[in-house]
Amino acid sequence: MIEILEHLQQYVPGARTELEEIQEREETNPKMQAIPVGGDQLTCERIRGAHMARLDGDTQEERLEGLITMVEDFHEKINFLQAMMDRFYKPGSARETGTLYQLRNVINRRNVTKNVSADYHAVGSFIDLVTSAHVIAAALKAFGMDSIEDPCPKVPLFTESADEGSKKRLLDKIVGEIVDTFFLNSLTVTVNRIEDDETAIEGPIVDDGVYNYATNVTKYGLLRKIYVLATRNGDGIRQIRHWKYGLLVYDLSHKIKYRLESFLLLAGVNALFTEKQRHQIIWNRFVNLSGGKDKNLDGDYVMELLNKYAKGRVKLLGPNQTPEIVDRIGKTMMFCHNVNEKLEREIGVHPAGIHHAQRDKTQDIKAVVNQLKNANVFSVIRGRQHDSFQEQFDMFQNVNSHALHKWLNVKKQEYSNGKYAF
């Protein structure tokens, strides 16, 4: 890792490319302008380990001060989804209507397993579908509708002839009622309890385990969907905001390394980094390979794609691999790929498909909505409980606010003393 950082540091503005006398450093070279280098949690951890190994260096270059860590988002999406599956997905709940495992069997998603890393896209697609179905079921309950096809009694007659501003205000009002009824109130109370370091605040947690399970699955699912949309739209502010929720989720699920990574990112963006570094970290989290609106990808996801492409080229070498050839492949693979695409266009070869055929999910959504509606998951019926989920929980109710505040204060104290907070 030290060798990698030494190589990357040549691209840092103000970094010396050749050794100079130590005493001439400040007079002949401007101070380095540190830039962020991104990666998943393990990469960031190793970068910080390399920094610690070089703390006794005589120059900025030897201490590798030209690079700062920036945790990226694709692998965090996997961990966030894993935290959700750990909490809400149990194979023993197959007979309990409305649970994730039961709904998975209803729509026959056999590629969905509790281990998200085995097939992230399958699990993510399933959770997004179930979240949409929960929102629809909540809307049906709030509006007193029997099916999706029924007219909504909340929509006045002749609404289609209104102007766009009026339609938007009406939509905001209708959606706001659903959010306030089922999702927002308890979440606000539990977050305020954590912020105020109080455990005595009573939240509106009802004595209905089925209702609590359904509303909390929806909250997790909506946080995930917002996170995915933020990536597609290149919304860095919303990406950083998600890590605030992520810190609480990882504290609750005992994912201590991602909890620490959440703290380090938020501390850097809000207090430690310069304005330029802050701007780079917020807005340089995305890559758009194909151009166009809503097609941004996470930086570490694009790196996974490039690694897969490079490994395919290296595999073709068979036993003829040498470090020089592998290095040449890494430096030229995108150039060769672009040349290949241009040549295919000129000779009329049909380009390879870049879009996956999307299966129509309408019937699956209707099936899940019917399950939720028949089980009355959004009606408060006191005393109900899923046998596999005995916990009467709200999203962050079980976060130990005293322990979390103590941990945060320790980390802030380490930073204020000029130490590494890890």
C-alpha positions as CSV (number, residue, x, y, z in Angstrom):
1,M,0.0,0.0,0.0
2,I,2.9,2.4,0.7
3,E,4.2,1.7,-2.8
4,I,0.8,2.4,-4.3
5,L,0.5,5.7,-2.4
6,E,4.0,6.7,-3.4
7,H,3.1,6.1,-7.0
8,L,-0.2,8.1,-6.7
9,Q,1.4,11.0,-5.0
10,Q,3.1,12.0,-8.2
11,Y,-0.3,13.4,-9.3
12,V,-0.6,15.6,-6.2
13,P,-0.3,19.4,-6.9
14,G,2.9,20.6,-5.3
15,A,4.5,17.2,-4.7
16,R,8.2,16.8,-5.5
17,T,9.0,14.3,-8.2
18,E,12.6,14.1,-7.3
19,L,14.5,14.1,-3.9
20,E,15.7,17.5,-2.7
21,E,17.6,18.6,0.3
22,I,15.3,18.8,3.3
23,Q,16.3,22.3,4.2
24,E,15.4,23.5,0.7
25,R,11.9,22.0,0.9
26,E,10.0,25.0,2.1
27,E,11.9,27.5,0.0
28,T,11.8,25.8,-3.4
29,N,8.4,23.9,-3.3
30,P,4.9,25.0,-2.5
31,K,3.1,23.1,0.1
32,M,1.3,20.1,-1.3
33,Q,-2.4,20.3,-1.9
34,A,-3.7,17.1,-0.6
35,I,-6.3,15.3,-2.7
36,P,-8.7,12.5,-1.8
37,V,-8.2,8.9,-2.9
38,G,-11.3,6.8,-2.7
39,G,-12.0,3.1,-2.0
40,D,-14.0,0.8,0.2
41,Q,-13.7,0.6,4.0
42,L,-10.8,-1.9,3.9
43,T,-8.9,0.3,1.4
44,C,-9.3,3.4,3.5
45,E,-8.2,1.4,6.6
46,R,-5.0,0.3,4.8
47,I,-4.3,3.8,3.6
48,R,-4.5,5.1,7.1
49,G,-2.2,2.3,8.2
50,A,0.3,3.4,5.6
51,H,0.1,6.9,6.9
52,M,0.8,5.7,10.4
53,A,3.8,3.7,9.2
54,R,5.3,6.8,7.7
55,L,4.6,9.3,10.5
56,D,8.3,9.6,11.2
57,G,9.1,10.8,7.6
58,D,11.2,13.9,7.2
59,T,9.2,15.4,4.4
60,Q,5.6,15.7,3.4
61,E,6.2,13.3,0.5
62,E,7.7,10.7,2.8
63,R,4.8,11.0,5.2
64,L,2.4,10.6,2.3
65,E,0.5,13.7,3.2
66,G,-0.5,14.4,-0.4
67,L,-3.4,11.9,-0.1
68,I,-6.4,11.7,2.2
69,T,-8.9,8.9,2.4
70,M,-12.4,9.1,1.0
71,V,-14.7,6.1,1.6
72,E,-16.9,5.5,-1.3
73,D,-20.5,4.2,-1.5
74,F,-21.0,1.0,-3.4
75,H,-19.6,-1.3,-0.7
76,E,-21.5,0.8,1.9
77,K,-24.7,0.0,0.1
78,I,-23.9,-3.7,0.4
79,N,-23.3,-3.3,4.1
80,F,-26.4,-1.2,4.7
81,L,-28.5,-3.8,2.9
82,Q,-26.8,-6.6,4.9
83,A,-27.7,-4.8,8.1
84,M,-31.3,-4.7,6.9
85,M,-31.4,-8.4,6.0
86,D,-29.8,-9.3,9.3
87,R,-32.6,-7.6,11.2
88,F,-35.7,-8.5,9.1
89,Y,-34.9,-11.6,7.1
90,K,-35.2,-15.0,8.8
91,P,-35.9,-18.3,7.1
92,G,-37.9,-19.4,10.1
93,S,-40.5,-16.8,9.3
94,A,-41.8,-18.5,6.2
95,R,-45.3,-18.9,7.6
96,E,-45.6,-15.4,9.0
97,T,-47.4,-13.2,6.4
98,G,-45.7,-9.9,5.7
99,T,-42.1,-10.9,6.6
100,L,-39.4,-10.6,4.0
101,Y,-38.8,-14.3,3.8
102,Q,-42.5,-15.1,3.3
103,L,-42.8,-12.4,0.6
104,R,-39.7,-13.7,-1.1
105,N,-41.4,-17.1,-1.4
106,V,-44.7,-15.6,-2.6
107,I,-43.0,-14.1,-5.6
108,N,-40.5,-16.9,-6.0
109,R,-37.3,-14.9,-5.7
110,R,-35.0,-17.9,-5.1
111,N,-31.8,-16.0,-5.9
112,V,-32.4,-13.8,-2.8
113,T,-30.4,-15.0,0.2
114,K,-29.5,-13.5,3.6
115,N,-25.9,-13.1,2.4
116,V,-26.1,-9.9,0.3
117,S,-22.6,-10.3,-1.1
118,A,-23.6,-13.5,-2.9
119,D,-25.9,-11.5,-5.2
120,Y,-26.2,-7.9,-4.3
121,H,-28.3,-6.9,-7.3
122,A,-30.9,-9.7,-6.7
123,V,-31.3,-8.7,-3.0
124,G,-31.4,-5.0,-3.8
125,S,-34.0,-5.5,-6.5
126,F,-36.1,-7.6,-4.1
127,I,-35.9,-5.0,-1.3
128,D,-36.8,-2.2,-3.7
129,L,-39.8,-4.1,-4.9
130,V,-41.0,-4.9,-1.4
131,T,-40.5,-1.3,-0.3
132,S,-42.6,0.0,-3.2
133,A,-45.3,-2.6,-2.3
134,H,-45.3,-1.4,1.4
135,V,-45.7,2.2,0.3
136,I,-48.6,1.3,-1.9
137,A,-50.2,-0.8,0.9
138,A,-49.8,2.1,3.3
139,A,-51.5,4.5,0.8
140,L,-54.4,2.1,0.3
141,K,-54.9,1.9,4.0
142,A,-54.6,5.7,4.5
143,F,-57.1,6.4,1.7
144,G,-59.5,3.6,2.4
145,M,-59.1,2.1,-1.0
146,D,-59.6,-1.6,-1.8
147,S,-57.3,-2.0,-4.7
148,I,-54.7,-0.1,-6.8
149,E,-57.3,0.4,-9.6
150,D,-59.8,2.2,-7.4
151,P,-60.0,6.0,-7.7
152,C,-58.3,7.9,-4.9
153,P,-60.9,9.7,-2.7
154,K,-58.3,12.3,-1.8
155,V,-58.0,13.5,-5.3
156,P,-60.7,16.1,-6.2
157,L,-62.6,16.0,-9.4
158,F,-61.2,17.7,-12.5
159,T,-57.7,17.7,-11.0
160,E,-56.3,16.9,-14.4
161,S,-57.2,20.4,-15.6
162,A,-55.3,22.1,-12.8
163,D,-51.9,23.8,-13.3
164,E,-48.7,22.0,-12.5
165,G,-48.1,23.9,-9.3
166,S,-51.5,23.0,-7.9
167,K,-51.0,19.4,-8.7
168,K,-47.7,19.4,-7.0
169,R,-49.1,21.0,-3.8
170,L,-51.9,18.5,-3.8
171,L,-49.5,15.6,-4.2
172,D,-47.2,16.9,-1.4
173,K,-50.2,17.1,0.9
174,I,-51.4,13.6,0.1
175,V,-48.0,12.1,0.5
176,G,-47.3,14.1,3.6
177,E,-50.3,12.5,5.3
178,I,-49.1,9.0,4.6
179,V,-45.6,9.8,5.8
180,D,-46.8,11.5,9.0
181,T,-49.2,8.6,9.7
182,F,-47.0,5.6,9.3
183,F,-43.3,6.6,9.1
184,L,-42.1,10.0,10.2
185,N,-43.4,10.5,13.8
186,S,-41.7,7.6,15.5
187,L,-38.5,8.1,13.5
188,T,-38.3,11.7,14.6
189,V,-38.8,10.8,18.2
190,T,-36.1,8.2,18.2
191,V,-33.5,10.4,16.4
192,N,-34.3,13.2,18.9
193,R,-33.8,10.8,21.8
194,I,-30.3,9.9,20.4
195,E,-29.4,13.5,19.8
196,D,-30.5,14.6,23.2
197,D,-28.8,11.6,24.9
198,E,-32.1,10.8,26.7
199,T,-33.5,7.4,27.2
200,A,-36.7,8.5,29.0
201,I,-38.4,10.0,25.9
202,E,-41.4,7.8,25.0
203,G,-41.8,7.2,21.3
204,P,-45.1,6.3,19.6
205,I,-44.2,2.6,19.5
206,V,-47.5,0.7,19.5
207,D,-48.1,-2.7,21.0
208,D,-48.4,-4.3,17.6
209,G,-45.3,-6.2,16.4
210,V,-46.7,-6.8,12.9
211,Y,-47.3,-3.1,12.4
212,N,-43.9,-2.1,13.8
213,Y,-42.2,-4.7,11.5
214,A,-43.9,-3.4,8.4
215,T,-43.3,0.3,9.1
216,N,-39.6,-0.3,9.9
217,V,-39.0,-2.4,6.8
218,T,-40.4,0.5,4.8
219,K,-38.2,3.0,6.5
220,Y,-35.0,1.0,5.9
221,G,-36.1,0.4,2.3
222,L,-36.9,4.1,1.6
223,L,-33.5,5.1,3.0
224,R,-31.9,2.7,0.6
225,K,-34.0,3.9,-2.4
226,I,-33.1,7.5,-1.7
227,Y,-29.4,6.5,-1.5
228,V,-29.5,4.8,-4.9
229,L,-31.4,7.7,-6.5
230,A,-28.8,10.1,-5.0
231,T,-26.0,8.1,-6.8
232,R,-27.9,8.1,-10.1
233,N,-28.5,11.8,-10.0
234,G,-25.0,12.7,-8.7
235,D,-26.4,14.3,-5.5
236,G,-23.3,14.4,-3.2
237,I,-25.0,16.3,-0.4
238,R,-27.7,13.6,-0.1
239,Q,-25.0,10.9,-0.2
240,I,-23.2,12.4,2.7
241,R,-26.5,12.8,4.6
242,H,-27.1,9.1,4.2
243,W,-23.9,8.3,6.2
244,K,-25.5,10.0,9.2
245,Y,-28.2,7.4,9.2
246,G,-25.6,4.8,8.4
247,L,-23.6,5.6,11.5
248,L,-26.7,4.7,13.6
249,V,-27.5,1.6,11.6
250,Y,-24.0,0.3,12.0
251,D,-23.9,1.1,15.7
252,L,-27.1,-0.9,16.1
253,S,-25.9,-3.8,14.0
254,H,-22.4,-3.8,15.6
255,K,-20.6,-3.1,12.3
256,I,-17.9,-1.2,14.1
257,K,-15.6,-0.6,11.2
258,Y,-18.3,1.0,9.1
259,R,-19.5,3.0,12.1
260,L,-16.0,4.4,12.4
261,E,-15.8,5.1,8.7
262,S,-19.1,7.0,8.9
263,F,-17.7,9.1,11.7
264,L,-14.4,9.8,9.9
265,L,-16.2,10.9,6.7
266,L,-18.7,13.1,8.5
267,A,-16.0,14.6,10.7
268,G,-13.8,15.3,7.7
269,V,-16.5,16.9,5.6
270,N,-18.0,19.0,8.5
271,A,-14.9,20.1,10.4
272,L,-11.4,18.8,9.3
273,F,-11.0,19.2,5.6
274,T,-10.4,22.4,3.7
275,E,-13.3,23.9,1.6
276,K,-11.7,22.6,-1.6
277,Q,-11.2,19.1,-0.2
278,R,-14.7,19.1,1.2
279,H,-16.0,20.0,-2.3
280,Q,-13.9,17.2,-3.9
281,I,-15.1,14.6,-1.5
282,I,-18.8,15.5,-1.8
283,W,-19.0,15.8,-5.6
284,N,-16.2,13.4,-6.8
285,R,-18.1,10.3,-5.7
286,F,-19.6,9.4,-9.1
287,V,-18.5,8.2,-12.5
288,N,-20.7,8.4,-15.6
289,L,-19.4,5.9,-18.1
290,S,-22.1,6.2,-20.8
291,G,-23.2,9.9,-20.5
292,G,-26.7,11.1,-20.0
293,K,-29.1,11.9,-17.2
294,D,-29.5,9.6,-14.1
295,K,-26.6,7.3,-15.2
296,N,-24.0,8.0,-12.5
297,L,-22.3,5.1,-10.8
298,D,-20.4,4.9,-7.5
299,G,-16.6,5.2,-8.0
300,D,-15.8,1.9,-6.3
301,Y,-18.4,0.1,-8.4
302,V,-16.8,1.4,-11.6
303,M,-13.4,0.2,-10.2
304,E,-15.0,-3.3,-9.7
305,L,-16.1,-3.2,-13.4
306,L,-12.6,-2.2,-14.5
307,N,-11.0,-4.9,-12.4
308,K,-13.3,-7.5,-13.9
309,Y,-12.4,-6.3,-17.4
310,A,-8.7,-6.3,-16.7
311,K,-8.8,-9.7,-15.1
312,G,-10.5,-11.0,-18.3
313,R,-7.6,-9.6,-20.4
314,V,-5.0,-11.1,-18.1
315,K,-6.7,-14.5,-18.1
316,L,-6.2,-14.6,-21.9
317,L,-2.5,-14.6,-21.4
318,G,-2.5,-18.0,-19.8
319,P,1.0,-18.9,-18.5
320,N,2.6,-16.0,-20.4
321,Q,1.9,-13.5,-17.6
322,T,4.7,-11.2,-16.5
323,P,4.6,-8.0,-14.4
324,E,5.5,-5.9,-17.5
325,I,2.6,-7.3,-19.6
326,V,0.1,-7.0,-16.8
327,D,1.2,-3.4,-16.2
328,R,0.8,-2.6,-20.0
329,I,-2.7,-4.1,-20.0
330,G,-3.7,-1.9,-17.1
331,K,-2.5,1.2,-18.8
332,T,-3.9,0.5,-22.2
333,M,-7.1,-1.5,-21.6
334,M,-9.5,1.5,-21.9
335,F,-7.7,2.9,-24.9
336,C,-7.9,-0.6,-26.6
337,H,-11.6,-0.9,-25.6
338,N,-12.4,2.5,-27.2
339,V,-10.5,1.6,-30.4
340,N,-12.4,-1.7,-30.5
341,E,-15.8,0.0,-30.2
342,K,-14.9,2.6,-32.8
343,L,-13.8,-0.1,-35.3
344,E,-17.0,-2.1,-34.7
345,R,-19.1,1.0,-35.5
346,E,-17.2,1.7,-38.7
347,I,-17.6,-1.8,-40.0
348,G,-21.2,-2.0,-39.0
349,V,-21.0,-4.6,-36.2
350,H,-24.0,-4.3,-33.9
351,P,-22.8,-3.1,-30.5
352,A,-23.1,-5.3,-27.5
353,G,-26.1,-4.6,-25.4
354,I,-25.5,-2.3,-22.4
355,H,-29.0,-2.6,-20.9
356,H,-30.5,-5.6,-19.2
357,A,-34.0,-6.6,-20.1
358,Q,-36.2,-5.5,-17.3
359,R,-38.8,-8.0,-16.2
360,D,-42.3,-6.6,-15.7
361,K,-42.7,-6.3,-11.9
362,T,-46.3,-5.3,-11.9
363,Q,-47.7,-8.7,-11.0
364,D,-45.1,-9.2,-8.3
365,I,-45.9,-5.9,-6.7
366,K,-49.6,-6.6,-6.8
367,A,-49.0,-10.0,-5.2
368,V,-47.0,-8.5,-2.3
369,V,-49.5,-5.7,-1.9
370,N,-52.3,-8.3,-1.6
371,Q,-50.3,-10.2,1.0
372,L,-49.8,-7.0,3.1
373,K,-53.4,-5.9,2.7
374,N,-54.8,-9.3,3.7
375,A,-52.6,-9.4,6.7
376,N,-53.6,-5.8,7.7
377,V,-50.0,-4.9,8.4
378,F,-50.8,-1.2,8.5
379,S,-53.7,-1.5,10.9
380,V,-52.9,-1.2,14.6
381,I,-54.1,-4.4,16.2
382,R,-52.6,-4.5,19.7
383,G,-51.0,-7.7,20.9
384,R,-50.0,-9.1,17.5
385,Q,-46.5,-10.4,17.0
386,H,-44.4,-12.2,14.4
387,D,-43.2,-15.3,16.3
388,S,-39.7,-15.0,14.7
389,F,-39.4,-11.3,15.6
390,Q,-40.3,-10.8,19.3
391,E,-38.6,-7.4,19.5
392,Q,-41.0,-4.4,19.8
393,F,-38.7,-2.1,17.9
394,D,-38.6,1.2,16.1
395,M,-35.8,1.9,13.7
396,F,-33.2,3.3,16.1
397,Q,-35.0,2.6,19.4
398,N,-32.3,0.2,20.6
399,V,-29.4,2.4,19.9
400,N,-27.5,2.9,23.2
401,S,-27.4,6.7,23.2
402,H,-25.1,7.0,26.2
403,A,-22.5,4.6,24.8
404,L,-22.7,6.2,21.4
405,H,-22.2,9.7,22.8
406,K,-19.3,8.5,24.9
407,W,-17.7,6.9,21.8
408,L,-18.2,10.0,19.7
409,N,-16.7,12.2,22.4
410,V,-13.6,10.0,22.7
411,K,-13.1,10.3,18.9
412,K,-13.5,14.0,18.9
413,Q,-11.1,14.4,21.8
414,E,-8.5,12.3,19.9
415,Y,-8.9,14.6,16.9
416,S,-8.7,17.8,19.0
417,N,-5.4,16.4,20.4
418,G,-4.0,16.0,16.9
419,K,-4.1,12.2,17.0
420,Y,-5.5,9.8,14.5
421,A,-9.1,8.8,15.5
422,F,-8.7,5.1,14.6
